[in-house]
């Protein structure tokens, strides 16, 4: 299990083993709020 955390809002996303997320991927929670367009996911 790999966990990524949004550097803007702290939202965490857990991915299954072998799943790779682009570190530039936008946080869906931030996007749904219509803001934080610079939010990035970081590996934790």
mmCIF file of the N, C-alpha and C atoms, coordinates in Angstrom:
data_MODEL
# 
_entry.id   MODEL 
# 
loop_
_atom_site.group_PDB 
_atom_site.id 
_atom_site.type_symbol 
_atom_site.label_atom_id 
_atom_site.label_alt_id 
_atom_site.label_comp_id 
_atom_site.label_asym_id 
_atom_site.label_entity_id 
_atom_site.label_seq_id 
_atom_site.pdbx_PDB_ins_code 
_atom_site.Cartn_x 
_atom_site.Cartn_y 
_atom_site.Cartn_z 
_atom_site.occupancy 
_atom_site.B_iso_or_equiv 
_atom_site.pdbx_formal_charge 
_atom_site.auth_seq_id 
_atom_site.auth_comp_id 
_atom_site.auth_asym_id 
_atom_site.auth_atom_id 
_atom_site.pdbx_PDB_model_num 
ATOM 1   N N  . UNK A 1 1  ? 0.849   -1.196 0.000   1.00 0.00 ? 1  UNK A N  1 
ATOM 2   C CA . UNK A 1 1  ? 0.000   0.000  0.000   1.00 0.00 ? 1  UNK A CA 1 
ATOM 3   C C  . UNK A 1 1  ? 0.885   1.246  0.000   1.00 0.00 ? 1  UNK A C  1 
ATOM 4   N N  . UNK A 1 2  ? 0.625   2.105  -0.943  1.00 0.00 ? 2  UNK A N  1 
ATOM 5   C CA . UNK A 1 2  ? 1.361   3.361  -1.023  1.00 0.00 ? 2  UNK A CA 1 
ATOM 6   C C  . UNK A 1 2  ? 0.405   4.499  -0.732  1.00 0.00 ? 2  UNK A C  1 
ATOM 7   N N  . UNK A 1 3  ? 0.838   5.444  0.075   1.00 0.00 ? 3  UNK A N  1 
ATOM 8   C CA . UNK A 1 3  ? -0.019  6.565  0.441   1.00 0.00 ? 3  UNK A CA 1 
ATOM 9   C C  . UNK A 1 3  ? 0.595   7.865  -0.058  1.00 0.00 ? 3  UNK A C  1 
ATOM 10  N N  . UNK A 1 4  ? -0.233  8.651  -0.726  1.00 0.00 ? 4  UNK A N  1 
ATOM 11  C CA . UNK A 1 4  ? 0.190   9.972  -1.166  1.00 0.00 ? 4  UNK A CA 1 
ATOM 12  C C  . UNK A 1 4  ? -0.610  11.009 -0.397  1.00 0.00 ? 4  UNK A C  1 
ATOM 13  N N  . UNK A 1 5  ? 0.024   12.134 -0.086  1.00 0.00 ? 5  UNK A N  1 
ATOM 14  C CA . UNK A 1 5  ? -0.665  13.187 0.644   1.00 0.00 ? 5  UNK A CA 1 
ATOM 15  C C  . UNK A 1 5  ? -0.610  14.472 -0.162  1.00 0.00 ? 5  UNK A C  1 
ATOM 16  N N  . UNK A 1 6  ? -1.751  15.169 -0.215  1.00 0.00 ? 6  UNK A N  1 
ATOM 17  C CA . UNK A 1 6  ? -1.804  16.454 -0.905  1.00 0.00 ? 6  UNK A CA 1 
ATOM 18  C C  . UNK A 1 6  ? -1.063  17.486 -0.067  1.00 0.00 ? 6  UNK A C  1 
ATOM 19  N N  . UNK A 1 7  ? -0.123  18.192 -0.690  1.00 0.00 ? 7  UNK A N  1 
ATOM 20  C CA . UNK A 1 7  ? 0.671   19.170 0.050   1.00 0.00 ? 7  UNK A CA 1 
ATOM 21  C C  . UNK A 1 7  ? -0.137  20.412 0.385   1.00 0.00 ? 7  UNK A C  1 
ATOM 22  N N  . UNK A 1 8  ? -1.302  20.561 -0.241  1.00 0.00 ? 8  UNK A N  1 
ATOM 23  C CA . UNK A 1 8  ? -2.121  21.751 -0.012  1.00 0.00 ? 8  UNK A CA 1 
ATOM 24  C C  . UNK A 1 8  ? -3.151  21.531 1.098   1.00 0.00 ? 8  UNK A C  1 
ATOM 25  N N  . UNK A 1 9  ? -3.936  20.464 0.997   1.00 0.00 ? 9  UNK A N  1 
ATOM 26  C CA . UNK A 1 9  ? -5.031  20.270 1.950   1.00 0.00 ? 9  UNK A CA 1 
ATOM 27  C C  . UNK A 1 9  ? -4.812  19.095 2.891   1.00 0.00 ? 9  UNK A C  1 
ATOM 28  N N  . UNK A 1 10 ? -3.786  18.277 2.635   1.00 0.00 ? 10 UNK A N  1 
ATOM 29  C CA . UNK A 1 10 ? -3.504  17.160 3.520   1.00 0.00 ? 10 UNK A CA 1 
ATOM 30  C C  . UNK A 1 10 ? -4.323  15.919 3.224   1.00 0.00 ? 10 UNK A C  1 
ATOM 31  N N  . UNK A 1 11 ? -5.150  15.959 2.181   1.00 0.00 ? 11 UNK A N  1 
ATOM 32  C CA . UNK A 1 11 ? -5.950  14.806 1.779   1.00 0.00 ? 11 UNK A CA 1 
ATOM 33  C C  . UNK A 1 11 ? -5.024  13.657 1.396   1.00 0.00 ? 11 UNK A C  1 
ATOM 34  N N  . UNK A 1 12 ? -5.314  12.466 1.881   1.00 0.00 ? 12 UNK A N  1 
ATOM 35  C CA . UNK A 1 12 ? -4.458  11.331 1.561   1.00 0.00 ? 12 UNK A CA 1 
ATOM 36  C C  . UNK A 1 12 ? -5.154  10.378 0.601   1.00 0.00 ? 12 UNK A C  1 
ATOM 37  N N  . UNK A 1 13 ? -4.369  9.779  -0.281  1.00 0.00 ? 13 UNK A N  1 
ATOM 38  C CA . UNK A 1 13 ? -4.876  8.810  -1.247  1.00 0.00 ? 13 UNK A CA 1 
ATOM 39  C C  . UNK A 1 13 ? -4.057  7.535  -1.094  1.00 0.00 ? 13 UNK A C  1 
ATOM 40  N N  . UNK A 1 14 ? -4.739  6.427  -0.850  1.00 0.00 ? 14 UNK A N  1 
ATOM 41  C CA . UNK A 1 14 ? -4.059  5.146  -0.745  1.00 0.00 ? 14 UNK A CA 1 
ATOM 42  C C  . UNK A 1 14 ? -4.187  4.417  -2.074  1.00 0.00 ? 14 UNK A C  1 
ATOM 43  N N  . UNK A 1 15 ? -3.080  3.877  -2.547  1.00 0.00 ? 15 UNK A N  1 
ATOM 44  C CA . UNK A 1 15 ? -3.101  3.144  -3.802  1.00 0.00 ? 15 UNK A CA 1 
ATOM 45  C C  . UNK A 1 15 ? -2.673  1.709  -3.561  1.00 0.00 ? 15 UNK A C  1 
ATOM 46  N N  . UNK A 1 16 ? -3.150  0.824  -4.411  1.00 0.00 ? 16 UNK A N  1 
ATOM 47  C CA . UNK A 1 16 ? -2.763  -0.573 -4.304  1.00 0.00 ? 16 UNK A CA 1 
ATOM 48  C C  . UNK A 1 16 ? -1.304  -0.727 -4.721  1.00 0.00 ? 16 UNK A C  1 
ATOM 49  N N  . UNK A 1 17 ? -0.694  -1.794 -4.243  1.00 0.00 ? 17 UNK A N  1 
ATOM 50  C CA . UNK A 1 17 ? 0.697   -2.056 -4.589  1.00 0.00 ? 17 UNK A CA 1 
ATOM 51  C C  . UNK A 1 17 ? 0.845   -2.140 -6.103  1.00 0.00 ? 17 UNK A C  1 
ATOM 52  N N  . UNK A 1 18 ? 1.843   -1.474 -6.635  1.00 0.00 ? 18 UNK A N  1 
ATOM 53  C CA . UNK A 1 18 ? 2.070   -1.494 -8.073  1.00 0.00 ? 18 UNK A CA 1 
ATOM 54  C C  . UNK A 1 18 ? 1.436   -0.327 -8.796  1.00 0.00 ? 18 UNK A C  1 
ATOM 55  N N  . UNK A 1 19 ? 0.536   0.398  -8.118  1.00 0.00 ? 19 UNK A N  1 
ATOM 56  C CA . UNK A 1 19 ? -0.091  1.561  -8.732  1.00 0.00 ? 19 UNK A CA 1 
ATOM 57  C C  . UNK A 1 19 ? 0.833   2.760  -8.578  1.00 0.00 ? 19 UNK A C  1 
ATOM 58  N N  . UNK A 1 20 ? 1.079   3.454  -9.689  1.00 0.00 ? 20 UNK A N  1 
ATOM 59  C CA . UNK A 1 20 ? 1.963   4.608  -9.643  1.00 0.00 ? 20 UNK A CA 1 
ATOM 60  C C  . UNK A 1 20 ? 1.162   5.866  -9.935  1.00 0.00 ? 20 UNK A C  1 
ATOM 61  N N  . UNK A 1 21 ? 1.262   6.845  -9.035  1.00 0.00 ? 21 UNK A N  1 
ATOM 62  C CA . UNK A 1 21 ? 0.616   8.130  -9.267  1.00 0.00 ? 21 UNK A CA 1 
ATOM 63  C C  . UNK A 1 21 ? 1.667   9.132  -9.713  1.00 0.00 ? 21 UNK A C  1 
ATOM 64  N N  . UNK A 1 22 ? 1.305   9.965  -10.670 1.00 0.00 ? 22 UNK A N  1 
ATOM 65  C CA . UNK A 1 22 ? 2.177   11.054 -11.075 1.00 0.00 ? 22 UNK A CA 1 
ATOM 66  C C  . UNK A 1 22 ? 2.259   12.038 -9.912  1.00 0.00 ? 22 UNK A C  1 
ATOM 67  N N  . UNK A 1 23 ? 3.462   12.431 -9.535  1.00 0.00 ? 23 UNK A N  1 
ATOM 68  C CA . UNK A 1 23 ? 3.611   13.342 -8.402  1.00 0.00 ? 23 UNK A CA 1 
ATOM 69  C C  . UNK A 1 23 ? 3.054   14.725 -8.714  1.00 0.00 ? 23 UNK A C  1 
ATOM 70  N N  . UNK A 1 24 ? 2.786   15.004 -9.992  1.00 0.00 ? 24 UNK A N  1 
ATOM 71  C CA . UNK A 1 24 ? 2.195   16.278 -10.382 1.00 0.00 ? 24 UNK A CA 1 
ATOM 72  C C  . UNK A 1 24 ? 0.674   16.205 -10.420 1.00 0.00 ? 24 UNK A C  1 
ATOM 73  N N  . UNK A 1 25 ? 0.127   15.031 -10.133 1.00 0.00 ? 25 UNK A N  1 
ATOM 74  C CA . UNK A 1 25 ? -1.319  14.858 -10.211 1.00 0.00 ? 25 UNK A CA 1 
ATOM 75  C C  . UNK A 1 25 ? -2.018  15.786 -9.230  1.00 0.00 ? 25 UNK A C  1 
ATOM 76  N N  . UNK A 1 26 ? -3.104  16.388 -9.680  1.00 0.00 ? 26 UNK A N  1 
ATOM 77  C CA . UNK A 1 26 ? -3.854  17.292 -8.817  1.00 0.00 ? 26 UNK A CA 1 
ATOM 78  C C  . UNK A 1 26 ? -4.680  16.487 -7.818  1.00 0.00 ? 26 UNK A C  1 
ATOM 79  N N  . UNK A 1 27 ? -4.845  17.035 -6.640  1.00 0.00 ? 27 UNK A N  1 
ATOM 80  C CA . UNK A 1 27 ? -5.676  16.396 -5.623  1.00 0.00 ? 27 UNK A CA 1 
ATOM 81  C C  . UNK A 1 27 ? -7.139  16.577 -6.002  1.00 0.00 ? 27 UNK A C  1 
ATOM 82  N N  . UNK A 1 28 ? -7.894  15.497 -6.091  1.00 0.00 ? 28 UNK A N  1 
ATOM 83  C CA . UNK A 1 28 ? -9.293  15.594 -6.511  1.00 0.00 ? 28 UNK A CA 1 
ATOM 84  C C  . UNK A 1 28 ? -10.127 16.345 -5.490  1.00 0.00 ? 28 UNK A C  1 
ATOM 85  N N  . UNK A 1 29 ? -9.777  16.242 -4.205  1.00 0.00 ? 29 UNK A N  1 
ATOM 86  C CA . UNK A 1 29 ? -10.533 16.956 -3.179  1.00 0.00 ? 29 UNK A CA 1 
ATOM 87  C C  . UNK A 1 29 ? -10.393 18.459 -3.375  1.00 0.00 ? 29 UNK A C  1 
ATOM 88  N N  . UNK A 1 30 ? -9.174  18.911 -3.672  1.00 0.00 ? 30 UNK A N  1 
ATOM 89  C CA . UNK A 1 30 ? -8.953  20.335 -3.906  1.00 0.00 ? 30 UNK A CA 1 
ATOM 90  C C  . UNK A 1 30 ? -9.665  20.790 -5.178  1.00 0.00 ? 30 UNK A C  1 
ATOM 91  N N  . UNK A 1 31 ? -9.600  19.968 -6.219  1.00 0.00 ? 31 UNK A N  1 
ATOM 92  C CA . UNK A 1 31 ? -10.206 20.341 -7.492  1.00 0.00 ? 31 UNK A CA 1 
ATOM 93  C C  . UNK A 1 31 ? -11.718 20.470 -7.359  1.00 0.00 ? 31 UNK A C  1 
ATOM 94  N N  . UNK A 1 32 ? -12.321 19.576 -6.566  1.00 0.00 ? 32 UNK A N  1 
ATOM 95  C CA . UNK A 1 32 ? -13.772 19.617 -6.402  1.00 0.00 ? 32 UNK A CA 1 
ATOM 96  C C  . UNK A 1 32 ? -14.212 20.877 -5.675  1.00 0.00 ? 32 UNK A C  1 
ATOM 97  N N  . UNK A 1 33 ? -13.318 21.444 -4.868  1.00 0.00 ? 33 UNK A N  1 
ATOM 98  C CA . UNK A 1 33 ? -13.653 22.665 -4.154  1.00 0.00 ? 33 UNK A CA 1 
ATOM 99  C C  . UNK A 1 33 ? -13.448 23.888 -5.036  1.00 0.00 ? 33 UNK A C  1 
ATOM 100 N N  . UNK A 1 34 ? -12.904 23.672 -6.223  1.00 0.00 ? 34 UNK A N  1 
ATOM 101 C CA . UNK A 1 34 ? -12.741 24.767 -7.167  1.00 0.00 ? 34 UNK A CA 1 
ATOM 102 C C  . UNK A 1 34 ? -11.550 25.659 -6.881  1.00 0.00 ? 34 UNK A C  1 
ATOM 103 N N  . UNK A 1 35 ? -10.629 25.180 -6.073  1.00 0.00 ? 35 UNK A N  1 
ATOM 104 C CA . UNK A 1 35 ? -9.460  25.997 -5.763  1.00 0.00 ? 35 UNK A CA 1 
ATOM 105 C C  . UNK A 1 35 ? -8.208  25.164 -5.670  1.00 0.00 ? 35 UNK A C  1 
ATOM 106 N N  . UNK A 1 36 ? -7.166  25.765 -5.150  1.00 0.00 ? 36 UNK A N  1 
ATOM 107 C CA . UNK A 1 36 ? -5.907  25.062 -4.922  1.00 0.00 ? 36 UNK A CA 1 
ATOM 108 C C  . UNK A 1 36 ? -5.402  24.391 -6.191  1.00 0.00 ? 36 UNK A C  1 
ATOM 109 N N  . UNK A 1 37 ? -5.355  25.140 -7.277  1.00 0.00 ? 37 UNK A N  1 
ATOM 110 C CA . UNK A 1 37 ? -4.931  24.548 -8.541  1.00 0.00 ? 37 UNK A CA 1 
ATOM 111 C C  . UNK A 1 37 ? -3.464  24.133 -8.500  1.00 0.00 ? 37 UNK A C  1 
ATOM 112 N N  . UNK A 1 38 ? -2.726  24.608 -7.495  1.00 0.00 ? 38 UNK A N  1 
ATOM 113 C CA . UNK A 1 38 ? -1.314  24.249 -7.409  1.00 0.00 ? 38 UNK A CA 1 
ATOM 114 C C  . UNK A 1 38 ? -1.080  23.066 -6.473  1.00 0.00 ? 38 UNK A C  1 
ATOM 115 N N  . UNK A 1 39 ? -2.170  22.457 -6.009  1.00 0.00 ? 39 UNK A N  1 
ATOM 116 C CA . UNK A 1 39 ? -2.045  21.332 -5.079  1.00 0.00 ? 39 UNK A CA 1 
ATOM 117 C C  . UNK A 1 39 ? -1.294  20.187 -5.738  1.00 0.00 ? 39 UNK A C  1 
ATOM 118 N N  . UNK A 1 40 ? -0.385  19.621 -5.004  1.00 0.00 ? 40 UNK A N  1 
ATOM 119 C CA . UNK A 1 40 ? 0.388   18.497 -5.510  1.00 0.00 ? 40 UNK A CA 1 
ATOM 120 C C  . UNK A 1 40 ? 0.324   17.347 -4.518  1.00 0.00 ? 40 UNK A C  1 
ATOM 121 N N  . UNK A 1 41 ? 0.481   16.146 -5.025  1.00 0.00 ? 41 UNK A N  1 
ATOM 122 C CA . UNK A 1 41 ? 0.515   14.975 -4.158  1.00 0.00 ? 41 UNK A CA 1 
ATOM 123 C C  . UNK A 1 41 ? 1.965   14.620 -3.859  1.00 0.00 ? 41 UNK A C  1 
ATOM 124 N N  . UNK A 1 42 ? 2.247   14.291 -2.626  1.00 0.00 ? 42 UNK A N  1 
ATOM 125 C CA . UNK A 1 42 ? 3.591   13.877 -2.261  1.00 0.00 ? 42 UNK A CA 1 
ATOM 126 C C  . UNK A 1 42 ? 3.530   12.501 -1.613  1.00 0.00 ? 42 UNK A C  1 
ATOM 127 N N  . UNK A 1 43 ? 4.562   11.713 -1.851  1.00 0.00 ? 43 UNK A N  1 
ATOM 128 C CA . UNK A 1 43 ? 4.619   10.364 -1.294  1.00 0.00 ? 43 UNK A CA 1 
ATOM 129 C C  . UNK A 1 43 ? 4.912   10.431 0.195   1.00 0.00 ? 43 UNK A C  1 
ATOM 130 N N  . UNK A 1 44 ? 4.153   9.660  0.985   1.00 0.00 ? 44 UNK A N  1 
ATOM 131 C CA . UNK A 1 44 ? 4.446   9.575  2.421   1.00 0.00 ? 44 UNK A CA 1 
ATOM 132 C C  . UNK A 1 44 ? 4.532   8.110  2.819   1.00 0.00 ? 44 UNK A C  1 
# 
